[in-house]
Amino acid sequence: MKVLLAFMDRRSKAFIVLFCGTLGIVIALVDVATGPEISSAIFYALPISLCAWYVGRWPGVFMAVASAVLWYSADISAGAPYSHGAIPVWNALTRLGFFLILVFLLSAFQNRLKDEQKRAVTDPLTAVANSRAFYEAAEQEFVRSRRYHHPFSIAFIDLDNFKHINDAFGHAAGDVLLQRAAWIMRDQTRGTDVVARLGGDEFVILFIETGAEAARQAVSDLREKLLAAMKEAGWPVTFSIGVLTYQSPPTDVREMVNQADQLMYTVKKSGKDGCAHALGTPVETHAVTNSHTPA
Ligand SMILES: Nc1nc2c(ncn2[C@@H]2O[C@H](COP(=O)(O)OP(=O)(O)OP(=O)(O)O)[C@@H](O)[C@H]2O)c(=O)[nH]1
């Protein structure tokens, strides 16, 4: 079964529909050959389930109807003795009912599974990636970077004076601010970049295949947008950001996040509301630019 599922995972939907249709016909032929005494019910369930799971609910319904018709035809051509002509039709309808229940249960289960999988990698407040998803994405980027020798960058973003928002405007307003900031980060970065909330008012962005200059520009534009949004909403919040670019990955993701965090902290110590850039492993250079100091 495991081999079959692994095989299906790599196939196109068209192939799976064709495969399931052929499988249904083969089962019907075997059904005719073995006669009405031997039940084949469970075998019909296989192509229906595969189709519903890998292709979708409605192709599954189609396969369920086709299987009920095939089974009915197999019954009739095997010459099964029925005391009344309506009995094989009734049987076909009850089988169809069973197949449809199977399709709808599988489809409901699959939807629930997808929801849970999404929940496991998403920050519930801001809907960006959570820390776990970030670590997984960064591991993949490390592998890519080692293989193709491409640089990548990380930005560690910490909100300044966020506690004041909670204290002055309430926790709900703080939540709205975090959502707004996360939305801007998502909106201002590429679809391939990974925006994540590590917790509290700390965010990280993984800039996939992005060198120092491009990361510097992206973060500078993003910071401008974030500051403009805060100003517009009347929230006295700024951003301390540490941006690291790696030509080759450090030993692990934790080390990268720690280095970016430390870099961000240099901005906090120098008066907040700014951005520091550096080259990672070892952290070579940095230049801190605050809003209140000349760039
Ligand atoms: N509204 C809201 N607040 C949160 C959430 N998670 C953490 N916080 C609050 O965020 C604040 C983060 O603390 P700090 O980073 O020390 O606050 P800060 O005022 O930004 O301090 P600096 O970084 O030094 O500028 C704390 O007051 C937490 O209670 C959340 O999900 N929603």
The ligand as an SDF file (V2000), in Angstrom:
LIG
                    3D

 32 34  0  0  0  0  0  0  0  0999 V2000
   -0.9870   42.7040   21.5560 N   0  0  0  0  0  0  0  0  0  0  0  0
   -0.0800   41.7430   21.6620 C   0  0  0  0  0  0  0  0  0  0  0  0
    0.9980   41.9300   22.4260 N   0  0  0  0  0  0  0  0  0  0  0  0
    1.9240   40.9670   22.4940 C   0  0  0  0  0  0  0  0  0  0  0  0
    1.7480   39.7470   21.8270 C   0  0  0  0  0  0  0  0  0  0  0  0
    2.8330   38.9690   22.0860 N   0  0  0  0  0  0  0  0  0  0  0  0
    3.6270   39.6910   22.9040 C   0  0  0  0  0  0  0  0  0  0  0  0
    3.0890   40.8950   23.1520 N   0  0  0  0  0  0  0  0  0  0  0  0
    3.6240   41.9900   23.9590 C   0  0  0  0  0  0  0  0  0  0  0  0
    4.6830   42.5660   23.2460 O   0  0  0  0  0  0  0  0  0  0  0  0
    5.5650   43.2110   24.1740 C   0  0  0  0  0  0  0  0  0  0  0  0
    6.9620   42.9020   23.7240 C   0  0  0  0  0  0  0  0  0  0  0  0
    7.8640   43.3050   24.6820 O   0  0  0  0  0  0  0  0  0  0  0  0
    9.1230   44.1870   24.3780 P   0  0  0  0  0  0  0  0  0  0  0  0
    9.7740   43.7280   23.1260 O   0  0  0  0  0  0  0  0  0  0  0  0
    9.9410   44.2280   25.6210 O   0  0  0  0  0  0  0  0  0  0  0  0
    8.4420   45.5810   24.1610 O   0  0  0  0  0  0  0  0  0  0  0  0
    8.9830   46.8580   23.4280 P   0  0  0  0  0  0  0  0  0  0  0  0
    8.1810   47.9520   24.0370 O   0  0  0  0  0  0  0  0  0  0  0  0
    8.8520   46.6720   21.9470 O   0  0  0  0  0  0  0  0  0  0  0  0
   10.4920   46.9840   23.8410 O   0  0  0  0  0  0  0  0  0  0  0  0
   11.7150   47.3360   22.8920 P   0  0  0  0  0  0  0  0  0  0  0  0
   11.8630   46.2080   21.9370 O   0  0  0  0  0  0  0  0  0  0  0  0
   12.8870   47.4770   23.8240 O   0  0  0  0  0  0  0  0  0  0  0  0
   11.4070   48.6330   22.1840 O   0  0  0  0  0  0  0  0  0  0  0  0
    5.1780   42.6990   25.5610 C   0  0  0  0  0  0  0  0  0  0  0  0
    4.5200   43.7160   26.2460 O   0  0  0  0  0  0  0  0  0  0  0  0
    4.2040   41.5480   25.2730 C   0  0  0  0  0  0  0  0  0  0  0  0
    3.2040   41.4320   26.2440 O   0  0  0  0  0  0  0  0  0  0  0  0
    0.5860   39.5520   21.0410 C   0  0  0  0  0  0  0  0  0  0  0  0
    0.3560   38.5140   20.4060 O   0  0  0  0  0  0  0  0  0  0  0  0
   -0.3230   40.5820   20.9760 N   0  0  0  0  0  0  0  0  0  0  0  0
  1  2  1  0
  2  3  2  0
  2 32  1  0
  3  4  1  0
  4  5  2  0
  4  8  1  0
  5  6  1  0
  5 30  1  0
  6  7  2  0
  7  8  1  0
  8  9  1  0
  9 10  1  0
  9 28  1  0
 10 11  1  0
 11 12  1  0
 11 26  1  0
 12 13  1  0
 13 14  1  0
 14 15  2  0
 14 16  1  0
 14 17  1  0
 17 18  1  0
 18 19  2  0
 18 20  1  0
 18 21  1  0
 21 22  1  0
 22 23  2  0
 22 24  1  0
 22 25  1  0
 26 27  1  0
 26 28  1  0
 28 29  1  0
 30 31  2  0
 30 32  1  0
M  END
$$$$
